[in-house]
Amino acid sequence: MKEKFLSDIDFAKEVLLLESEVIKNLINRLDQSFQLAVDLIFTCKGRVVVTGIGKAGIIGQKISATLASTGTPSYWIHSSEARHGDLGRIVSEDIVLVLSNSGETEVVTLLPFVKQIGAKVLAITGNNKSSLAKHSDVVLDLGKIEEPCHLGLAPSASSTAMLAFGDALALTIFKKRNLRKEDYAFYHPGGELGRKLLTVEMVMRRNEENPVADEDMPLLDVLAVMTETAGKPGAVSIVNKQNKLVGFFTDGDLRRHLKNGISFLHCSVKEVMTQSPKVIHAHCLVAEAYKILKDYKIDQLPVVDDFHTPIGIIDVQDLLAVGF
């Protein structure tokens, strides 16, 4: 039993070693064709339509997802479905990225129709003499790849190579676009990475949802502003005549003052507001806003610009909505 177990481990190691060698060998295949592919996609005014059959199709779905999530509009179509109406989704400004190790799968039958539409064809294949290669505008040649399967049949090293080439292509274009972390977060609002990179500007309440009142306004009128504000954030930013933030008044402040009676309701808001409140800027990360709310045990935070003018408000409920 022990010898058999070790034999399985040894075989698994051989699989991983072979696949790692395949990826290393791709480095020497990065030539002018790869640069042409990068330039073609970078300047594409349409979308990158990815297709393939079998395992190549599954790898294509991942490549398409990586492209889309890094700033290159892309979607995947099933090669068979394309022959039954989905070709209508392709337009002349698109690029069709076709994956096939042999280059002779049924996906080749789509090429004359793609050409007729006017879209460019980009191929990732292990056979640069194939029908797919001959009918493509740019060919990324994987070379002949030996599968580690004991029968030499199950696509594994070849599909790994496709995936690695696809990653290299997508990430090179991503870098070429000079996108910022904030741009990447925009495409990943529901994921952990996107959550960490969200900025205050992306989630803050603004315009009609951002209540602002003059410091000389009677408190009762300020309470009316808070009540009538869309979304009812439960707080209001207080400004002076120069429209600079000088204070903040919240539901919590109201409850604390009510313990001493109701006479304070007839005074101006500047007499009961919190002066020099904690603030945050729109370009700051939401994680920073969350830390301030948590550390100071507050539920709202005014957002100011470089001139200390209130331009928004962050409510703890807004942060809960995006996963904090």
N, C-alpha and C positions, 0 to 999 in steps of 0.2 A: 504493500500500500504506500509506504514511504517513498520507494523508488518511483512508483507511478506519479505520485504527487510532484516530486522533484522534476520528473520528465515534463510534466505539464507546465511547471514554472519555467523550465529552460526553453520550451517552445514559445511561451508567451514573451520571453525576453527576446527571442529571435524575431518575433513579429515586430516588437517595438524598435529593435535595432534596425531592421530592414526599412521600416517606415521612416525612421529618423534619417537614414541615409538617403532615402528618396527625396526628402525635403531639402537636405543639404545639397543634393545634386541639382535642385532647381535653381540654386544661386547662379550656377554657370549657364543657365538658360535665360537669364534676364538680359535680353539684348534690345536692339532697336524696335523689335515688334512690341515689346512690353511698353516702351516709351510711346509708341504710336497708340497703343490701347489706352494708356493714361491720358494722352492728349485728346483722343477721340471722346472719351467719356467726360473729361473735364469741360470740353467745349460743347457738349451735347445740349441742345435746346429743348429736347424732349425728355423721355425717360429711358432708363435701362431696363429692357424687358428680358428676363432671364428664363431659360427653358432647358429641358433635358428629360431623359427617360430613365426610369429606375433609380439606382443609387445616385447617378449623376443629377437627376432631377431633385433629389432630396438635398444634395450639396448645393444645388442652384438656389433652393429656397433660402438656405442660410446665407449665401453670398448676397442675394437680393436684399435680405433683411439687414445685413451689415452695411451695404451701400446706402439704403434708405435711412438708417439710423446715424449715418455720418455725413449727411447733407447731400446725397445724390439720389434724386427721385428714382425709385425702382419698384417693380413688382414682378412676381413670378407667374408664369402660366404653364399649365400642363400641355405637353406637346400634342397629346391626342385631342384634348379639348380645343386646342388652337385650330385643328382641322375641322372643327364643328362649330365655328362661329367666333371663337376668341381672337382670331386674326383681325377682327374688326376693331380690337382695342389698340392695335399697333398703327402708328402714323409715321409719316416720312421723316419727322424730326427725331424719332426714337433710334436707339441702338438695341439690337437683339443679340444678347450674349447666350451662345449655345454651348452646352457642355456635353461631351461624348468622348469617352476614352478611345473607342474604336473609330469614331468619326463616320460610322456606317449605319447607325441606328435609324429608326423611322423618322427621327427629327429632321433628317436630311430632306425629306419630302416637303418640308415647310419652306425651304430656302427660296425656291422660285417665286413663291407668293410674297415672301418678305421683300425680295428684290423688286418685285413689281410695285409694291407699296412705296418703295424708295428708302426704306430704313437700312442703315449700315448693319453688317453682320460681324460680330466678334466671336471667335471660337476659342475654347480651351479644350484641347484634344491631345491624345497620346500618339496620334498618327497624322503627320503633316503631309502624307500623300493621299489622305482619304478624300471622299467626296465632300465632306464638311469643310475640310481645309481648302479645297479647290474653289468652293463657292463663298468663301469668307473674305471680308475686306482686310481683316487682321487676324493672324493666327498665333495663339500662345501655345507653343509646343511643349508638352510635358515629357516627350520622349517615350521610348518603350519602357514600361514598368513591370517588374516581376511581382506578382501578388504573393504574399507570404502564406496564403492558404495552402494546406498540404496537397491540394489538388491543383493549385495554381489558377483557380477559377473565381472565387468569391472576391468581388471588388472591395479592396481595403486600402492597399498602398496607393492605388490609382485615385481613389476617392479622397484620400488624405492629401495627395498632391494637388488635386483640384481645389480642395478647400484652402490649402496654404496659398496657392497662387491667387485665389479669389481674395483672401485676406490681404495679401501683399498689394494687390491692385486697389482694393477699396481704401486701405489705410494710406497708401501713397497719394491717392486723390484727396482724401480727407486732409492730409497735411498740406497739400497744394492749395486747398481752399482757405487756409489760414483761419479756420474757425476757432472760436474761443471756447473755454470750458462752459461758459453760459449758453453758447449756441448748442453744444452737445447736450446740456441739460434740457434744452427745449424739446429735443427729440426723445428724451427719456424721463418725462415727468413722473411716471409711476414707478420707476426703478430706484434702487438704492443710490446708484451713481447720480441720477438726475436729482434726487431729493437733496443730496449733499451739495449740489451745484446750483440749486434754485436761488434766484436773487429776490430781494424784497419787492422789487418792481413787478415781478411776475405774479405775485399773490396779494399785493396790498390793495386796499379799497381806495378808490379815488373818485374825483368829480362829485356826483350827487351822493355817493356813499361815504364821503369824507366830510363830516360836519366840522365847520369852523365858525367861531363866534368872536365878536369884539370884546375886549376885556372890560369895557364899561357897560356891557349889556346886562340888564337885570337877570338874576339867576333863573327866575321863572320863564323868561323868554329863551334862555339857553336850554332849559329842560325841554321846551317845546321843540327847539331845533333838534335835540337828541332824539326825541320821540318821532319826529316827522322824517328823519333821515332814513333813506332806503337801507334795508338790512339791519337797522337798529344796532349799531356797534357798541352802544353803551358808554360812549366817551365822546368828548368834543375837544378840539384844539382851540386854544385861546390866543388871539393875536392882538398886537397893538396897532396904532394908526399906520405904521409902516408895513403892516401885514407880516411882522416877524412873530414867531412863536414865543410867547412869554409864559404860557401855562397850559395845564391840562386838567380837565374835570371829567370824572367818571361816575358811574352808578355807585361804585364803592365809596367815593367821596360823599355822595349824597346820603347814603345809609349811615355813614359815620357821623355826619353833622345832625342827622335826624335824632340821634340819641340825646341831643341837648335842646330839643324842641324844634319849632318850625319858624321861629322868627327870622332865621338866616335866609329864608326863601325870598325875602324882600330886599336883600342887599345885591350889590353887583357881583358878577362872577369872579372878579379879580380878588375879592376879599376871601373867597373860600377855595379857589383853585389851587392845585399843586404847582408851585413856581419852579422854574428850571427843571422840567421833567426829563426823564430819560428819553432819548431820541435815537433814531437810526436813519441812515441814508438809503436811497432806493437801490444803489449799486451793491450794497452789502449782501452777504449771503443770508438766506432765511435762517440758517443754523445760528447765526449771530443774534438775530432777533429772538429766536427761541431761547437762547442762553440768557439774554437780558430779562425776558418775561419770567423765566424759571428762577433766576438768581434773586430778582427783586419781588417775586411773588405778585406780579401784576398781570392783568388780562389784556391790556391794550397798550399800544406803543405808537406815538406819532412819527410819521416819516417826513423828513425835511430835506430841502435842497441845499445847495451851497450858500444860499443867502438866509438860511434858517426860516424859510417860508414853508408852512405845512402843505405837503402835496399829497399826502395819503395817511392811512392809518392801518396798522396791523392788529388784528384781533386773534386771540389764542385759538378761536374756532377755525380761523383760516389756516392755521398751521396744522391743526388736527386733520383738516381735510386733505392735506398733502402728505400725511404720513408721519408727522412729528408727535 
